Amino acid sequence: MIKEVKNIKNIIFPKVSNRLSKILVLVDGSESSMNALELAVDLAATYGSKICIINIVPTYHLYSWLMAPGDAFCHESLFIQTDVLKEMEEEARSILISTLTLVQSIGIESYAIMGKGHPASEIVRIANQENVDLIVIGNTKSNIFTRLILGNVIHSIIRKAPCPILIVKRDKTHEDNK
């Protein structure tokens, strides 16, 4: 066993920085997304990476995510009304602007994109479009319904993403005491 450990010293690993030039991080204003952003900024500072900050505005109600496309129950009433959608877009824009300002003030090259549609599909689409090397997503403590929805989104991203995904677990210091 000791001989094997000594032989590891002779292995040359490729530089991570060559493969980590662009990091995509999903922000939504939550504490978990800010934890993901913090880690993405640390990685970008360490490896000289750019950060693509995204926020996804869902264009239809949460419960429609569970339905298969073309389902007999899919109906126009599942889509979010225009006035509510505009409010959601404005909130997303505000989150993106404040996050982008924060990251750029630290000195990290970054830009922001607001996606619209199904979160998993949009995250994968943007990751492909922007040719990112890593996706960073925060994970939150939630009820069973939210876990079902978000778990479905995260699993879909894992299956379809063009690159590795880093899921940043929530801070356990004060959440687990509840």
Rosetta silent file (secondary structure, phi, psi, omega in degrees, C-alpha in Angstrom):
SEQUENCE: MIKEVKNIKNIIFPKVSNRLSKILVLVDGSESSMNALELAVDLAATYGSKICIINIVPTYHLYSWLMAPGDAFCHESLFIQTDVLKEMEEEARSILISTLTLVQSIGIESYAIMGKGHPASEIVRIANQENVDLIVIGNTKSNIFTRLILGNVIHSIIRKAPCPILIVKRDKTHEDNK
SCORE:     score description
SCORE:     0.000 S_00000001
   1 L     0.000  -41.057 -179.178    0.000    0.000    0.000 S_00000001
   2 H   -65.725  -36.895  177.693    2.814    2.433    0.837 S_00000001
   3 H   -61.573  -39.615  179.621    4.472    1.751   -2.543 S_00000001
   4 H   -63.206  -40.678  178.912    1.228    2.712   -4.300 S_00000001
   5 H   -64.637  -40.293  178.334    1.091    6.006   -2.428 S_00000001
   6 H   -64.342  -36.827 -179.653    4.682    6.775   -3.395 S_00000001
   7 H   -68.795  -24.626  178.514    3.890    6.087   -7.057 S_00000001
   8 H   -61.611  -32.118 -179.477    1.048    8.645   -6.983 S_00000001
   9 L   -60.537  -26.504 -178.071    3.659   11.403   -6.676 S_00000001
  10 L   -84.373   -9.610 -179.783    4.852   10.591  -10.198 S_00000001
  11 L   -76.871  134.119  177.976    1.408   11.055  -11.770 S_00000001
  12 L  -105.000  117.926  178.734    0.999   14.355  -13.585 S_00000001
  13 L   -91.784  141.923  177.969   -2.526   15.741  -13.431 S_00000001
  14 L   -65.953  152.254  178.991   -3.681   18.200  -16.108 S_00000001
  15 L   -65.229  131.322  178.127   -4.130   21.788  -14.989 S_00000001
  16 H   -66.773  -35.869 -175.467   -7.651   22.454  -13.802 S_00000001
  17 H   -61.279  -27.635  177.146   -7.456   26.056  -15.006 S_00000001
  18 H   -68.526  -23.714 -177.753   -7.250   24.887  -18.626 S_00000001
  19 H  -111.148    9.025 -178.088  -10.627   23.229  -18.194 S_00000001
  20 L  -131.062   54.677 -177.013  -12.281   25.777  -15.922 S_00000001
  21 L   -84.603  -24.509  179.990  -12.357   28.931  -18.001 S_00000001
  22 E  -139.875  128.206 -178.977  -16.085   29.626  -17.571 S_00000001
  23 E  -115.722  129.766  175.501  -18.343   28.888  -14.594 S_00000001
  24 E   -99.386  130.024  177.401  -22.136   29.152  -14.733 S_00000001
  25 E  -129.146  131.402  179.959  -23.847   29.939  -11.429 S_00000001
  26 E   -90.094  124.199  177.586  -27.592   30.037  -10.871 S_00000001
  27 L  -122.197  140.869  177.748  -28.765   32.853   -8.559 S_00000001
  28 L  -137.038    9.222 -179.949  -32.276   33.485   -7.293 S_00000001
  29 L    91.144   -8.775 -179.077  -31.659   35.704   -4.266 S_00000001
  30 L   -78.694  163.053  177.813  -31.815   32.819   -1.784 S_00000001
  31 H   -62.126  -39.694 -178.948  -29.154   32.095    0.804 S_00000001
  32 H   -66.491  -35.955  178.250  -28.279   28.824   -0.915 S_00000001
  33 H   -72.128  -29.712  175.984  -27.734   30.543   -4.262 S_00000001
  34 H   -70.781  -34.640  173.824  -25.510   33.114   -2.547 S_00000001
  35 H   -63.594  -41.216  177.471  -23.482   30.227   -1.057 S_00000001
  36 H   -63.713  -42.161  179.036  -23.159   28.812   -4.586 S_00000001
  37 H   -62.511  -42.794  179.790  -22.104   32.239   -5.869 S_00000001
  38 H   -59.556  -43.719  178.408  -19.495   32.559   -3.117 S_00000001
  39 H   -67.111  -41.208  178.405  -17.965   29.219   -4.078 S_00000001
  40 H   -61.571  -40.334  177.862  -18.082   30.098   -7.787 S_00000001
  41 H   -64.750  -42.823  177.081  -16.279   33.387   -7.054 S_00000001
  42 H   -59.837  -44.797  178.962  -13.616   31.531   -5.033 S_00000001
  43 H   -64.358  -43.503 -179.737  -13.092   29.093   -7.908 S_00000001
  44 H   -63.212  -40.181  178.442  -13.000   31.906  -10.476 S_00000001
  45 H   -66.631  -38.983 -179.290  -10.428   33.829   -8.412 S_00000001
  46 H   -69.637  -41.821 -172.748   -8.294   30.713   -7.990 S_00000001
  47 H  -107.138    3.583  179.273   -8.389   29.585  -11.616 S_00000001
  48 L    67.723   34.951 -177.419   -8.855   32.882  -13.467 S_00000001
  49 L   -88.544  157.472  169.235  -12.300   31.851  -14.703 S_00000001
  50 E   -89.438  154.743  176.835  -15.145   33.989  -16.020 S_00000001
  51 E  -118.745  129.063  172.611  -18.531   33.699  -14.331 S_00000001
  52 E  -102.687  111.057 -178.003  -21.826   33.505  -16.196 S_00000001
  53 E   -95.345  127.510 -179.594  -24.545   34.463  -13.698 S_00000001
  54 E  -128.101  154.640  171.747  -28.034   33.271  -14.597 S_00000001
  55 E  -138.371  135.091 -178.095  -31.565   33.529  -13.271 S_00000001
  56 E  -110.033  125.583  175.470  -34.434   31.554  -14.777 S_00000001
  57 E   -96.891  114.182  178.778  -37.970   32.945  -14.898 S_00000001
  58 L   -70.335  136.395 -177.989  -40.437   30.055  -15.138 S_00000001
  59 L   -97.438    3.030  175.849  -43.083   30.782  -17.744 S_00000001
  60 E  -147.224  162.900 -174.101  -45.624   28.357  -16.350 S_00000001
  61 L   -61.939  152.294 -178.576  -46.856   27.212  -12.938 S_00000001
  62 H   -54.270  -43.067 -175.017  -44.834   24.813  -10.799 S_00000001
  63 H   -67.629  -18.359  177.551  -47.361   22.018  -10.963 S_00000001
  64 H   -74.474  -17.517  177.918  -47.147   21.940  -14.757 S_00000001
  65 H   -63.941  -25.455 -177.502  -43.494   20.841  -14.440 S_00000001
  66 H   -81.006  -14.937 -176.494  -44.764   17.474  -13.303 S_00000001
  67 L   -88.983  146.815  177.133  -46.852   16.943  -16.431 S_00000001
  68 L   -75.946  145.522  175.687  -45.553   15.374  -19.585 S_00000001
  69 L   -57.360  136.655 -179.389  -45.522   17.556  -22.698 S_00000001
  70 L    81.552    5.002  178.703  -48.723   17.019  -24.659 S_00000001
  71 L   -59.550  144.942 -179.257  -50.500   15.742  -21.564 S_00000001
  72 L   -61.290  -22.411 -178.231  -54.285   15.977  -21.835 S_00000001
  73 L   -89.535   -9.039  177.093  -54.254   18.170  -18.732 S_00000001
  74 L   -67.332  131.440 -175.602  -51.818   20.746  -20.187 S_00000001
  75 L  -150.093  157.982  179.857  -53.795   23.881  -20.859 S_00000001
  76 H   -57.768  -26.626 -179.537  -53.144   27.576  -21.437 S_00000001
  77 H   -65.775  -14.557  178.042  -54.330   28.263  -17.874 S_00000001
  78 H   -74.944  -21.655 -178.334  -51.096   26.659  -16.664 S_00000001
  79 E   -78.350  147.018 -177.291  -49.066   29.515  -18.074 S_00000001
  80 L   -73.349  139.544 -179.711  -48.314   32.495  -15.862 S_00000001
  81 L   -63.711  151.801 -174.856  -50.273   35.662  -16.569 S_00000001
  82 H   -57.730  -43.513 -178.324  -48.433   38.475  -18.345 S_00000001
  83 H   -66.378  -38.148  177.780  -48.529   40.939  -15.426 S_00000001
  84 H   -68.736  -40.300  179.061  -47.161   38.335  -12.989 S_00000001
  85 H   -62.182  -40.843  178.305  -44.512   37.317  -15.521 S_00000001
  86 H   -62.954  -39.974  177.334  -43.395   40.961  -15.876 S_00000001
  87 H   -64.006  -42.136  179.403  -43.025   41.224  -12.087 S_00000001
  88 H   -65.400  -39.284  177.908  -40.992   38.009  -12.020 S_00000001
  89 H   -65.158  -40.574  179.222  -38.776   39.291  -14.847 S_00000001
  90 H   -65.136  -41.172  176.830  -38.208   42.577  -13.013 S_00000001
  91 H   -63.373  -43.545  178.820  -37.247   40.710   -9.829 S_00000001
  92 H   -62.020  -44.147  179.047  -34.898   38.462  -11.811 S_00000001
  93 H   -60.274  -42.353  179.266  -33.334   41.504  -13.506 S_00000001
  94 H   -63.260  -44.623  178.194  -32.806   43.158  -10.116 S_00000001
  95 H   -61.651  -44.705 -179.245  -31.169   40.034   -8.678 S_00000001
  96 H   -64.083  -42.952 -179.312  -28.917   39.713  -11.722 S_00000001
  97 H   -64.003  -46.722 -178.666  -27.853   43.370  -11.653 S_00000001
  98 H   -66.517  -39.008  179.101  -27.018   43.349   -7.944 S_00000001
  99 H   -67.764  -43.777  179.485  -25.181   40.013   -8.204 S_00000001
 100 H   -62.601  -42.334  177.811  -23.260   41.098  -11.296 S_00000001
 101 H   -60.738  -43.894  179.038  -22.276   44.374   -9.623 S_00000001
 102 H   -61.513  -49.354 -176.944  -21.048   42.479   -6.556 S_00000001
 103 H   -65.651  -41.682  179.837  -18.982   39.967   -8.548 S_00000001
 104 H   -69.044  -30.749  178.082  -17.458   42.626  -10.807 S_00000001
 105 H   -67.081  -23.960  177.331  -16.577   44.792   -7.799 S_00000001
 106 H   -78.333  -19.608  179.303  -14.451   41.886   -6.546 S_00000001
 107 L   102.607   14.843  178.710  -12.587   41.937   -9.853 S_00000001
 108 L   -94.262  129.155  176.594  -13.985   38.768  -11.424 S_00000001
 109 L   -66.963  125.924 -175.252  -14.856   38.971  -15.124 S_00000001
 110 E  -155.072  162.651  175.155  -18.558   38.164  -15.320 S_00000001
 111 E  -151.334  166.380 -174.223  -21.799   38.684  -17.194 S_00000001
 112 E  -126.131  148.286  177.166  -25.472   37.880  -16.596 S_00000001
 113 E  -136.890  134.010  173.298  -28.215   36.115  -18.538 S_00000001
 114 E  -105.372  120.842  177.250  -31.924   35.887  -17.735 S_00000001
 115 E   -99.932  159.748  177.582  -33.549   32.737  -19.074 S_00000001
 116 E  -135.395  134.088  178.516  -37.261   32.026  -19.455 S_00000001
 117 L   133.370 -151.117  177.818  -38.993   28.663  -19.466 S_00000001
 118 L   -74.861  126.001 -174.631  -38.496   25.381  -17.669 S_00000001
 119 H   -51.881  -49.425 -177.706  -35.532   25.833  -15.281 S_00000001
 120 H   -62.305  -46.152 -179.602  -33.686   22.599  -16.109 S_00000001
 121 H   -62.506  -41.827 -179.342  -34.057   23.043  -19.857 S_00000001
 122 H   -68.027  -40.696  179.096  -32.977   26.678  -19.693 S_00000001
 123 H   -62.584  -45.623  179.332  -29.949   25.966  -17.507 S_00000001
 124 H   -65.684  -41.816  179.316  -28.789   23.227  -19.880 S_00000001
 125 H   -60.501  -47.488 -179.227  -29.510   25.401  -22.938 S_00000001
 126 H   -66.473  -40.278  178.114  -27.523   28.327  -21.543 S_00000001
 127 H   -59.597  -41.783  176.844  -24.682   26.032  -20.419 S_00000001
 128 H   -67.264  -47.791 -177.917  -24.438   24.685  -23.976 S_00000001
 129 H   -59.868  -41.549 -176.439  -24.797   28.108  -25.582 S_00000001
 130 H   -90.060   -3.129  178.162  -22.136   29.673  -23.351 S_00000001
 131 L    53.795   52.299 -177.969  -19.816   26.656  -23.506 S_00000001
 132 L   -80.701  157.169 -178.719  -19.339   26.574  -19.728 S_00000001
 133 L  -101.233  -15.893 -178.028  -16.956   24.219  -17.954 S_00000001
 134 E  -156.554  138.746  173.274  -18.819   23.954  -14.632 S_00000001
 135 E  -110.387  129.262  178.794  -22.356   24.595  -13.366 S_00000001
 136 E  -116.601  124.463 -177.299  -22.706   25.655   -9.716 S_00000001
 137 E  -131.735  137.705  175.098  -26.139   25.388   -8.065 S_00000001
 138 E   -83.119  151.107  178.797  -27.209   25.935   -4.453 S_00000001
 139 L  -120.787  133.957 -175.344  -29.320   23.346   -2.664 S_00000001
 140 L  -114.483  159.100  170.707  -31.889   24.336   -0.044 S_00000001
 141 L   -81.145  131.498 -174.431  -33.723   22.701    2.826 S_00000001
 142 L  -151.918  173.401  177.617  -37.334   22.474    1.769 S_00000001
 143 L   -77.524  175.341 -174.467  -40.623   20.680    2.196 S_00000001
 144 H   -62.523  -38.731 -179.284  -41.461   17.470    0.345 S_00000001
 145 H   -66.133  -45.006  179.616  -43.248   19.213   -2.546 S_00000001
 146 H   -65.303  -40.101  177.549  -40.346   21.605   -3.168 S_00000001
 147 H   -62.169  -38.952  178.397  -37.853   18.740   -2.923 S_00000001
 148 H   -61.753  -47.449 -179.126  -39.898   16.828   -5.489 S_00000001
 149 H   -67.710  -54.827 -176.519  -39.882   19.789   -7.909 S_00000001
 150 H   -67.119  -36.784  176.629  -36.290   20.933   -7.339 S_00000001
 151 H   -61.445  -41.195  177.056  -35.006   17.392   -7.162 S_00000001
 152 H   -61.896  -42.478  179.093  -36.607   16.730  -10.517 S_00000001
 153 H   -64.522  -49.108 -178.749  -34.959   19.882  -11.933 S_00000001
 154 H   -62.369  -42.929  178.813  -31.529   19.026  -10.513 S_00000001
 155 H   -64.094  -37.175  177.494  -31.742   15.425  -11.753 S_00000001
 156 H   -65.396  -40.760  177.603  -32.735   16.652  -15.194 S_00000001
 157 H   -63.917  -44.627 -179.729  -29.764   19.032  -15.252 S_00000001
 158 H   -58.383  -42.821 -178.216  -27.433   16.234  -14.140 S_00000001
 159 H   -69.395  -32.743 -169.999  -28.657   13.980  -16.955 S_00000001
 160 H  -110.342   -9.818 -174.791  -28.454   16.615  -19.710 S_00000001
 161 L   -65.389  144.906 -179.930  -25.677   19.042  -18.720 S_00000001
 162 L   -84.828    3.062 -174.468  -22.675   19.331  -21.031 S_00000001
 163 L  -152.051  174.672  176.707  -20.259   19.692  -18.112 S_00000001
 164 L   -63.951  154.411  179.035  -19.762   18.809  -14.419 S_00000001
 165 E  -123.492  133.399  177.260  -22.240   20.160  -11.874 S_00000001
 166 E  -113.341  115.892  178.956  -21.355   21.296   -8.384 S_00000001
 167 E  -100.423  117.810 -176.741  -24.280   21.321   -5.968 S_00000001
 168 E   -90.887  115.089  179.970  -23.509   23.473   -2.943 S_00000001
 169 L   -69.537  153.898  179.988  -25.240   22.127    0.131 S_00000001
 170 L   -63.926  160.535  177.571  -26.929   24.505    2.500 S_00000001
 171 L   -72.183  121.549 -175.602  -25.150   25.804    5.574 S_00000001
 172 H   -84.262  -10.011 -171.567  -25.827   23.270    8.322 S_00000001
 173 H   -60.115  -45.008 -177.755  -24.873   25.465   11.262 S_00000001
 174 H  -111.087  -17.546 -178.850  -28.294   26.963   11.935 S_00000001
 175 H   -74.238  -39.942 -175.898  -30.627   24.926    9.708 S_00000001
 176 L   -75.353  -13.901  179.310  -30.113   21.535   11.357 S_00000001
 177 L   -79.757   -8.303 -176.903  -30.808   22.940   14.806 S_00000001
 178 L   -83.850    0.000    0.000  -34.436   23.602   13.884 S_00000001
